[in-house]
Amino acid sequence: MKYNIEGGNLPAVILHLEQGETVISESGGRTWMRGPILTETTSGGGAGKVFGRMFSGESLFLSRYTAQGNAEIAF
């Protein structure tokens, strides 16, 4: 995985993924993606992790992006 940061006041992180690489982020964090990427939305894990995320203000749901070939995804 390689990445670069582009932009000034509102920067974007662009990740360059190879086949089989996976990125996990909070649900709704993706800006755009290019290439064959499988997207899965999952719950935040076990009960302990969910309660921890509730109290810290994080999203309860996570998105998992797995590249099926060379791809890009931006946040």
N, C-alpha and C positions, 0 to 999 in steps of 0.2 A: 504494500500500500504506500502510495506517495500522496502528498497533499501540497497545496499552495493556498495562500491567503491573498485575495484580491479585493481592492476597494479602499476607500479612505474612511469617511465618517461611518459608513454602513458596510463593513467588510463581510465577505463571504469566504467560507472555507470550502475548497473544492477537493474532494478525495478521488484519487484515481485507483480503482480497484481492479485486481486481476481475478480470474475465474476462481471461485471457491472462497474468496475473502468475504467476511461478514462485518458489518458495522451495526451497533445497537445505539439508538438514541431515544429521547423522549418522544412520544407520539406527537406528530404534527410539526416536528422540527425541520423537516426536509424542505428545501426551496425548489429544487429541480433535480432530475436525474436523466442520464443519457446512456443507452445501452441496455443489455439484458440483465435486469435486476429483479429478483424475487423479493416481494415485500410481505412481511408477516407482522401483525400487531398482536402483542401478547400482554397478559396481565403482569403486574409488577413483581411476581415471585410469590413466596410464601407469605403467611400472615404477618410475620415479623417485619419483613421488608416492606409490605404494603403500609403497615402502621408507621414505620419510619419515614416513608415517603410522604404520608399524609401530614405528619408533624413538621417536616422540613419544607413543605410547599412544593415538592416535586410532583410531576405527573404520575398518576397511578398506572398508566399504560406505557409500554415501550414498543418501539418499532424496530424490527430486525430486517436489515437489507443484506441480501446475499447475492454477489455477482455471479451470473451464469456464464460470463465471458468478460472481456475487457469492457469496463464501464466507468462512468463518472457520476458522482452524486455531490450536491452542494447543500450546505447548511448556512 
